[in-house]
Amino acid sequence: MINTVILTGPCYISKFDDPDRDVVKFQVKHRPYKDAEYEYLPCEAWDNKFKTLATDIRDNFGETSERGPGKPIELMGQYRSRKYESKDGTRTATYVEVTRLLYPAKDYSAENATSTDDNDETSSSDPFPF
């Protein structure tokens, strides 16, 4: 498929989220490589008469007193952009529009916090340098 994005990572729902609306805006925490700063990738999910993605994300991945913020989420979506006017002129916002919600088989948050994975190093026995 063209323009398909699959993301896995901790989910952080916006503090400005309105549970009465059919859309939820959230971010997925991501670190592109070992020594990089964390990035927060913006995402949107919508409810309609066929799917309840926004409601499912709020119910299963939102912050609660028991689990706190950042519950791992796995999703599939499409990369989107939209233009809007601001006081500084025309700006472009990019985000992932969620089309399918996948539930991770396991909660990896504790393992990710203590990971010692050396993804940037290549083994000398590896025939490919990438």
C-alpha positions in Angstrom: 0.0 0.0 0.0 1.1 3.5 -0.7 1.4 6.0 2.1 1.0 3.5 5.0 2.6 4.3 8.4 2.9 1.8 11.2 3.9 3.2 14.6 4.6 1.6 17.9 5.4 3.4 21.1 4.0 5.1 24.2 0.7 7.0 23.6 0.2 10.5 25.1 -3.2 12.0 24.6 -3.4 15.8 24.4 -4.3 17.5 27.7 -6.7 19.6 25.5 -8.7 16.5 24.4 -12.5 16.9 24.6 -14.1 13.5 25.2 -17.4 14.7 23.7 -15.9 15.2 20.3 -15.5 12.5 17.6 -11.7 13.0 17.3 -8.8 12.3 19.6 -5.4 14.0 19.1 -2.4 12.3 20.6 1.3 11.8 20.2 3.4 8.7 19.9 6.8 8.9 21.6 9.7 7.8 19.3 13.5 7.9 19.3 14.8 7.4 15.7 18.2 6.1 16.9 20.0 5.3 20.1 21.6 8.7 21.0 18.8 10.9 19.6 16.4 13.0 21.5 12.8 11.7 21.8 10.3 12.9 19.2 6.6 13.1 19.6 4.8 12.2 16.4 1.3 13.8 16.2 -1.7 11.5 15.4 -5.4 11.9 15.0 -8.1 9.2 15.2 -11.8 9.7 14.4 -15.1 8.0 15.3 -17.7 7.4 12.7 -20.7 5.1 12.2 -18.3 2.2 11.2 -15.3 2.6 13.5 -14.8 3.9 17.0 -11.1 4.5 16.9 -11.1 7.7 19.0 -13.2 6.1 21.7 -11.1 3.0 21.8 -7.9 5.0 22.1 -9.3 7.1 24.9 -10.6 4.1 26.8 -7.6 1.8 26.3 -4.6 4.1 26.1 -5.5 7.2 28.0 -4.0 8.2 31.3 -5.6 6.7 34.4 -4.5 6.6 38.0 -3.5 3.0 37.8 -1.3 3.0 34.7 -0.3 6.7 34.3 0.5 8.2 30.9 2.4 6.5 28.0 0.7 3.2 27.6 2.2 1.4 24.5 0.1 1.6 21.4 0.5 0.1 17.9 -1.3 1.7 15.0 -1.6 1.9 11.3 -2.4 5.1 9.4 -1.7 7.5 6.6 0.6 10.5 6.6 -1.4 13.7 6.1 -0.8 17.4 6.0 -3.0 20.4 6.0 -2.5 24.1 5.5 -3.8 26.8 7.8 -3.5 30.5 8.3 -1.8 32.0 11.3 -0.6 35.5 12.2 2.8 34.5 10.6 1.2 33.5 7.3 0.3 30.1 5.8 1.6 27.2 7.8 1.5 23.4 7.2 0.8 20.8 9.9 1.7 17.2 9.4 0.3 14.2 11.3 -0.7 10.6 11.0 -4.4 9.8 10.5 -5.1 6.5 12.2 -6.9 4.0 10.1 -6.4 0.9 12.2 -5.7 0.2 15.8 -3.4 -2.7 16.7 -2.9 -3.9 20.3 0.7 -4.7 21.2 1.0 -8.3 22.3 3.0 -7.2 25.4 3.7 -4.1 27.4 7.3 -3.3 26.6 7.5 0.0 28.6 9.7 -1.5 31.4 12.1 -3.2 28.9 12.3 -0.1 26.7 13.4 2.0 29.7 16.4 -0.3 30.4 17.2 -1.3 26.8 20.9 -1.6 26.0 20.3 -2.3 22.3 23.2 -1.2 20.0 21.2 -0.6 16.8 23.9 1.7 15.3 26.7 -0.8 15.4 27.2 -3.4 12.7 28.7 -6.8 13.4 31.9 -7.8 11.5 30.2 -11.1 10.4 27.3 -9.2 8.8 27.8 -9.2 5.0 25.8 -6.0 4.6 27.0 -2.7 6.0 23.5 -1.4 6.5 
